Amino acid sequence: MPTAPHPQNTDELYQALQENQRRPYGRTRTVTAEELVDVAEQFEDPVPLVRALLELQEAYTYGSEPRKSPVVFARLLTLFDEQPDVFDERLRHMLFWRFKWVSNALRALPEIPLTSLRQWLTEMRDRYEKAGLGLQPYYGEAYQLAAHVGEDTTLAYELWAARTRTRLSDCEACEICRRARHHLTAGDDERALRAWEPVLTGKESCQEEPARSLSYALLPLLRTGRAERARELHLAGYRGCRRNPSMSSEVGRHLEFCALTGNEARGLELLAENRNLFDEVDSPLDQLDFLTGVEVLLQRVELLGHGELPAAGYAGRTWTAAGLRAEVRSRADDLAARFDARNTTTAHTDRRRDRLDRAPLLDTLELTLRTRSLDDVTPVAPAAPAAVGPAPAVPESLTELILRTRALDEQGHPEARACWARLRTLAAARDYTHPDDPAVGPVARLRADLLAEEANRAHEKDRFTNAAALNEGAAALYDDAGAPGDAALTRAGLLLANAEILAEGADGPEAKASALTDAHASMVRAHEETPGLTPHQEARLLRLRATALALRLQTTRSQEHVAAVFAEADLLRAFAARHDIAGQISGAHLLRATTYAISGDLPAAVTEADALLDRLTAHGPAWHLPRTLGLRGRIRLVLQDAQAAYTDLAEGLRLAADWPADAVGTTRLHADLAEACMHLGRPEEALRHLTRAAELDLRHGNRTDAYCTYSNAAQLSLDLGRVEDCIALLDSLLAEPDVAAGELDDRLVAQLRLTRARALHTGEDLKAATAEFVALAAESAGWDDDRGSHAVIAAETAVLLAESGEFGRAREAADQALAAHAEDPRYEHLSNSLRELARLQAQQQGADGLPDALAVLADAGRVADEARAAGYEANGRSLDTALLYEHGRVNAFAGAYEDALAALDKALALLGEPGQDDDRAGEWAECVRLAGVVEGLYLERPAPALTRLDAAVVRLTALGHTAEREALTSLAARLRDEE
């Protein structure tokens, strides 16, 4: 693979080594390390070679290439023996530390004889004793070998665990994990979890921890009844090891966890994300552990009857779950047998069998916000999308099926959709034979029916071009079949679709309104001119006429268009009542209620909905109840009666369970319930409804709507502090095939990635968050039609780069943000980000960073000036007072205390003293506090500082702002103590 030009001197070599150390472990880092060793060999000074070899061994070790690590270490040991003076204290420490790495590498290779492993431990002990080093690390390796082989570990554990730690002992986190696993092997889950507590709570960590411990702790947590804790640690732990070859064992345990908690679908998703591990893991021991976890998952998938599901496996072919399981089982059995032959025990075969024989620990555990079953991920024919609700009965006889489907469709019955889907499948078959029955009619009529039904579904999904083409084809076939009434209906649908298409290319609503007016006039003419319309056809045509005018009203919001809608709705209602067409009577009432709502008469809309609900309860159709309750619920939300809205929507959702979800608006009910829950202060429940709405949209093929709803759910979960849930949800969405293939709207994908980057930042994964922000800033730089979004992304990128200490790049990002802001202002966001950038620079660099920090604040000042001139009012703090406060803080960090105090006094003067109901009390109190710190502590003038603080405390107390005064009271007490 191509690499950068080779270093020409040792300084360049050391710089190249540092740059390589910043890369993630993997082939790129390893190959670069190999090349740098070749370069280092050209220099006379052996130190560069030692450092290059150390970097190469690290790349092999953490890149899961154990066969190569001992070879590199042998070269280092030879150099140490020949030239010990080359190794300073740091290099010597690293050399002796890595005896343990070699021990781990040799254990991982079944071709290395057991006698060689014991000889290496003897070599390690002899070297440590000769160097005067403590032997606790040696005994730690001896214990690990005993545990690996399957010997009695009682004595080996005591010899290691009872010894005092040394500088060369493994870190606390790694040793805790080893102790906990010892208790786990002994069958003591509770003791293992107690030992693990410092790692599981984040008190102890290292490069591999807590990710390693989290993977082993999952099943003990389940067995001891701590399912929610296990769920949390699965989300956090998986993210720490995914796609990492050196942590493939841990990935395998997360797959096993999914299999044993009813999350087989998520397990397959994670397996696909880690497909690289099949080919990139060179360690046989890690392979064995990973493949066993994979087999546990695939075994469960096959047992549940889904062995033909696609599964991600070894490169070069496609796999089913069953086929991959057979391949994995063969390879893992062979690896276990090789280790057991080397170790002269059956330990690895026994451990494999124990994992494979485990029964599920829970029937189901909702691991993520996007919980899916294997049925949900089973591919289905496009014509028959998965439905939620009871499965309708579909007649076996073809003649009966056609007649039944048309009858259901005439009623608008939800079960018609399943019948149409079945008919579509049958009619598409090569051996399809159309019934010779006059009641069924010619095959042209059936094909027209299928096209018309498909056109209706396309129109519902706003795919108007498809709907127009399908309606046009259906109308022609109806003409051929001698069905003029049906032809007139499909041409009416064509008129509505064409009006929508025209609107998509128009600048304003006038063109769409005009098209809908023309469409209505054409429908009226067709109604008058089409002979032989049945009552159901005539009612449908009246409904389409009313719909055209309702859409016009929705487009223009003009009171002039209200009466015409009511007139058509009343005409429909009267006609349907005469012919006892219950569905169309209900439809007319729904149109009336909606028209009242659009025209602004919400009480009348509620009254109309009330009347309709009474009628539906008495006369039906029952499947109209969920939509009507949903409409009344939405109106009540607008009326700010969230509790009544929630009651309606919840009842609508309960009734919707009796019908296919896509036929009764279940998705909309979930989405509206989420809004009601937010108004009621129940965000967790809102989150559940959002995710369910999104998943229903996905099942029904409304992928853009689904991703938009999921985006809202991800942001809400982040707002709720459920950071890992947010990241897991977005990871799952971004791995969807249409997203990965670039088929989804790029701005929507960017929004998903932006929320994920913010979640990573909140979760303190600064490196990953910064990388994503930098990538998004580069992409959004080309959004000429949305410069404001680029300004926001670039501004946030500048802050993250500053947190990483990369102030040069941060300044470049800030300049990009300012340039975009000049074209499409984002005053508050830019001001906030610039102030934070200045604070970080002063905080990290002190006086040296003050000039650059003040320059950034000057930019923030210009943004505030522009906002003031534009009449912009910030949603949060005033941009001017916030800027003065930041001047105080920045100068204080840099040691310019007089300037800091002057800026804070200006901020306080601008704020003015707070009032009783003033939401500025917190900001004012913080300015007083910081001024007191600067004046009393840094400038060592406690008397005026105390005067300031005491007066503020009195003021806040009198106004009832007790929480805001606490920090001031505490600071005043400290100043008095120091006096």
KAJO-V518090 format. One line per field, one symbol per residue. ss: DSSP state (H for helix, E for strand, L for the rest). psi: psi as a letter, one per 30 degrees, with the letter a starting at -180 (. if undefined). A space follows every 50 residues. Layout:
ss: ???
psi: ???
This chain:
ss: LLLLLLLLLHHHHHHHHHHHHLLLLLHHHHHHHHHHHHHHLLLLLHHHHH HHHHHHHHHHHHLLLHHHHHHHHHHHHHHHHHLHHHLLHHHHHHHHHLHH HHHHHHHLLLLLLHHHHHHHHHHHHHHHHHLLLLLHHHHHHHHHHHHHHL LLLHHHHHHHHLLLLLLLLLLHHHHHHHHHHHHHHLLLHHHHHHHHHHHH LLLLLLLLLLHHHHHHHHHHHHHLLLHHHHHHHHHHHHHHHLLLHHHHHH HHHHHHHHHLLLLHHHHHHHHHHLLLHHHHLLLHHHHHHHHHHHHHHHHH HHHLLLLLLEELLLLLLLEEHHHHHHHHHHHHHHHHHHHHHHHLLLHHHH HHHHHHHLLLLLLLLLLLLLLLLHHHHLLLLLLLLLLLLLLLLLLLLHHH HHHHHHHHHHHLLLLHHHHHHHHHHHHHLLLLLLLLLLLLLLHHHHHHHH HHHHHHHHHHLLLHHHHHHHHHHHHHHHHHHLLHHHHHHHHHHHHHHHHH HHHHLLLLHHHHHHHHHHHHHHHHHHHHHLLLLLHHHHHHHHHHHHHHHH HHHHHHLLHHHHHHHHHHHHHHHHHHHHLLLHHHHHHHHHHHHHHHHHHL LHHHHHHHHHHHHHHHHHHLLHHHHHHHHHHHHHHHHHLLLHHHHHHHHH HHHHHHLLLLHHHHLHHHHHHHHHHHHHHLLLHHHHHHHHHHHHHHHHHL LLHHHHHHHHHHHHHHHHHLLLHHHHHHHHHHHHLLHHHHLLLLLHHHHH HHHHHHHHHHHHLLLHHHHHHHHHHHHHHHLLLLLLHHHHHHHHHHHHHH HHHLLLHHHHHHHHHHHHHHHHHLLLHHHHHHHHHHHHHHHHHHHHHHHH HHHHHHHHHHHHHHHHHHHLLLLLLLLLHHHHHHHHHHHHHHHLLLHHHH HHHHHHHHHHHLLLLLLLLLHHHHHHHHHHHHHHHHHHLLLHHHHHHHHH HHHHHHHHHLLHHHHHHHHHHHHHHHHHL
psi: kkllkkkfleeeeeeeeeeeffllkaeeeeeeeeefeeefffkekfeeee eeeeeeeeeeefghifffeeeeeeeeeeeeeeifffjaeeeeeeeeefee eeeeeeefjffkleeeeeeeeeeeeeeeeefhklgeeefeeeeeeeeeeg ljgeeeeeeefflkllfgllleeeeeeeeeeeeeefgieeeeeeefeeef ggfklaefkgeeeeeffeeeeefggheeeeeefeeeeefffkgjefheee eeeeeeeeegggheeeeeeeeefgfffeffjfjeeeeeeeeeeeeeeeee eeegghffkkkkbklflkkleeeeeeeeeeeeeeeeeeeeeefhageeee eeeeeffklkfkekjjelfiklleefgkklkffilklklkklkkkekeee eeeeeeeeeefgkffeeeeeeeeeeeffkegkkkkikefellfeeeeeee eeeeeeeeeeggieeeeeeeeeeeeeeeeefhieeeeeeeeeeeeeeeee eeefglelfeeeeeeeeeeeeeeeeeeefklgkleeeeeeeeeeeeeeee eeeeefgkffgeeeeeeeeeeeeeeeeeghjeefeeeeeeeeeeeeeeff ieeeeeeeeeeeeeeeeefakfffeeeeeeeeeeefeeggieeeeeeeee eeeeeffflkeffgheeeeeeeeeeeeeeghieeeeeeeeeeeeeeeeeg gieeeeeeeeeeeeeeeeefgieeeeeeeeeeeffkefeefgflkfeeee eeeeeeeeeeeeggieeeeeeeeeeeeeeffgifgifeeeeeeeeeeeee eeefgifeeeeeeeeeeeeeefeikieeeeeeeeeeeeeeeeeefbeffe eeeeeeeeeeeeeeeeeeefgkkkeblkeeeeeeeeeeeeeeefgieeee eeeeeeeeeeelklaegkggeeeeeeeeeeeeeeeeeefhieeeeeeeee eeeeeeeefgieeffeeeeeeeeeeeef.
